[in-house]
């Protein structure tokens, strides 16, 4: 992952309820829809945004463009890092990140929510990795190619797990 440059990131945060208290799951998604990083925080402020962005950049390098929603914490954090010229904010530009929350929400409902922040952090990290492994861009390939890739991913998964 470190060698491959993810040139366009989409950053977003989503509310997650843990034992009746609202927590925030910060997520970074690349231009192809793969989940790069997940980070759980109690706050939705500049400090949390800065910690999240630094963590993502340490693991994946610096992106050329960072797409965010209108949350001011992103602008303040990027100003401190020195990346305000890379930030893009627009009405529908961050749909890639918003749509990436859907598989997570589906799985969260199936699990009947979370009890601890540590459990949420572990689950979000593992879920992103597994989702990336099995996520095939179905609309771009023929049915036979899709089935072959899906079978190969499943075989690899069974080899790793078994």
C-alpha positions as CSV (number, residue, x, y, z in Angstrom):
1,X,0.0,0.0,0.0
2,X,2.8,2.4,0.8
3,X,4.3,2.3,-2.8
4,X,0.9,2.9,-4.5
5,X,0.0,6.5,-4.4
6,X,-3.6,7.3,-3.6
7,X,-3.8,10.6,-5.4
8,X,-7.4,11.6,-4.3
9,X,-8.7,11.1,-0.8
10,X,-12.3,11.6,0.4
11,X,-12.5,12.2,4.1
12,X,-15.7,12.0,6.1
13,X,-16.9,11.4,9.6
14,X,-20.0,9.4,10.7
15,X,-21.8,9.3,14.0
16,X,-21.8,5.9,15.8
17,X,-23.7,5.3,19.1
18,X,-21.8,3.4,21.7
19,X,-23.8,2.7,24.9
20,X,-26.1,5.7,24.2
21,X,-23.2,8.1,23.7
22,X,-22.4,9.6,20.3
23,X,-18.9,8.9,19.0
24,X,-17.3,9.7,15.6
25,X,-15.8,7.3,13.1
26,X,-13.5,9.2,10.8
27,X,-12.9,7.5,7.5
28,X,-10.6,8.1,4.5
29,X,-11.6,6.6,1.1
30,X,-9.5,6.8,-2.0
31,X,-10.7,7.7,-5.5
32,X,-11.7,4.1,-6.3
33,X,-13.8,3.6,-3.2
34,X,-11.3,1.6,-1.1
35,X,-11.2,2.4,2.6
36,X,-7.8,3.6,3.5
37,X,-8.1,4.4,7.2
38,X,-10.6,4.4,10.0
39,X,-10.3,6.3,13.3
40,X,-12.7,6.5,16.3
41,X,-12.8,9.7,18.4
42,X,-14.9,11.2,21.1
43,X,-14.8,14.6,19.6
44,X,-15.4,16.1,16.2
45,X,-12.9,18.9,16.4
46,X,-9.6,20.1,14.9
47,X,-7.5,17.9,17.2
48,X,-9.3,14.7,16.1
49,X,-9.2,15.7,12.5
50,X,-5.4,16.4,12.7
51,X,-4.7,13.1,14.4
52,X,-6.7,11.3,11.8
53,X,-5.1,13.0,8.8
54,X,-1.6,12.5,10.2
55,X,-2.3,8.8,10.8
56,X,-3.5,8.4,7.3
57,X,-0.6,10.3,5.8
58,X,1.9,8.3,7.8
59,X,0.5,5.1,6.4
60,X,-0.4,6.0,2.8
61,X,1.7,9.1,2.0
62,X,0.5,12.5,0.9
63,X,-2.4,12.7,-1.5
64,X,-2.6,15.3,-4.3
65,X,-6.2,16.2,-3.5
66,X,-8.2,15.9,-0.3
67,X,-12.0,16.1,-0.8
68,X,-14.0,16.9,2.4
69,X,-17.4,18.1,3.4
70,X,-18.0,21.6,4.9
71,X,-16.7,20.7,8.4
72,X,-14.3,23.4,9.5
73,X,-12.2,21.0,11.5
74,X,-10.7,19.7,8.2
75,X,-9.7,23.2,7.1
76,X,-8.1,24.0,10.4
77,X,-6.2,20.7,10.5
78,X,-5.0,21.0,6.9
79,X,-3.9,24.6,7.6
80,X,-1.7,23.3,10.5
81,X,-0.2,20.6,8.2
82,X,0.2,23.0,5.3
83,X,-2.2,21.3,2.9
84,X,-5.0,23.9,2.4
85,X,-4.2,24.2,-1.3
86,X,-5.0,20.5,-1.7
87,X,-8.4,20.6,-0.1
88,X,-11.6,20.5,-2.2
89,X,-15.0,21.3,-0.7
90,X,-18.2,21.0,-2.7
91,X,-21.8,20.1,-2.5
92,X,-21.6,16.6,-4.1
93,X,-17.9,16.1,-4.4
94,X,-17.7,13.9,-1.2
95,X,-20.3,11.4,-2.3
96,X,-17.7,8.7,-2.6
97,X,-17.0,8.8,1.2
98,X,-20.7,9.2,2.0
99,X,-21.6,6.0,0.0
100,X,-18.8,4.1,1.6
101,X,-20.6,4.3,4.9
102,X,-23.4,2.1,3.7
103,X,-21.7,-1.4,3.9
104,X,-20.4,-0.4,7.4
105,X,-23.9,0.6,8.5
106,X,-25.4,-2.6,7.2
107,X,-22.9,-4.7,9.2
108,X,-23.3,-2.5,12.3
109,X,-27.1,-3.1,12.3
110,X,-26.5,-6.9,12.0
111,X,-24.2,-6.8,15.0
112,X,-26.7,-4.9,17.1
113,X,-24.4,-1.9,17.6
114,X,-21.2,-1.6,19.6
115,X,-20.5,-1.5,23.3
116,X,-16.9,-0.1,23.5
117,X,-14.8,2.3,21.4
118,X,-12.0,-0.3,21.1
119,X,-14.4,-2.8,19.6
120,X,-15.6,-0.2,17.1
121,X,-12.0,0.7,16.1
122,X,-11.0,-2.9,15.6
123,X,-14.2,-3.7,13.7
124,X,-13.9,-0.6,11.4
125,X,-10.3,-1.4,10.6
126,X,-10.9,-5.1,9.8
127,X,-14.2,-4.4,8.0
128,X,-12.5,-1.9,5.7
129,X,-9.8,-4.3,4.8
130,X,-12.1,-7.2,4.2
131,X,-14.5,-5.0,2.2
132,X,-11.6,-3.8,0.0
133,X,-10.6,-7.4,-0.6
134,X,-14.0,-8.5,-1.8
135,X,-15.1,-5.3,-3.5
136,X,-15.0,-5.8,-7.2
137,X,-16.0,-3.1,-9.5
138,X,-18.9,-5.0,-11.0
139,X,-20.1,-2.3,-13.4
140,X,-16.7,-2.2,-15.2
141,X,-16.2,-5.8,-16.1
142,X,-18.1,-8.7,-17.8
143,X,-19.9,-11.3,-15.8
144,X,-17.3,-14.0,-16.4
145,X,-14.4,-11.8,-15.4
146,X,-16.3,-10.7,-12.3
147,X,-17.1,-14.3,-11.3
148,X,-13.4,-15.3,-11.9
149,X,-12.1,-12.5,-9.7
150,X,-14.7,-13.2,-7.0
151,X,-13.7,-16.9,-6.9
152,X,-10.0,-15.9,-6.7
153,X,-10.7,-13.5,-3.8
154,X,-12.7,-16.1,-2.0
155,X,-10.0,-18.8,-2.5
156,X,-7.3,-16.4,-1.2
157,X,-9.5,-15.5,1.8
158,X,-10.0,-19.2,2.6
159,X,-6.3,-19.8,2.4
160,X,-5.6,-16.9,4.8
161,X,-8.3,-17.8,7.3
162,X,-8.0,-21.6,7.1
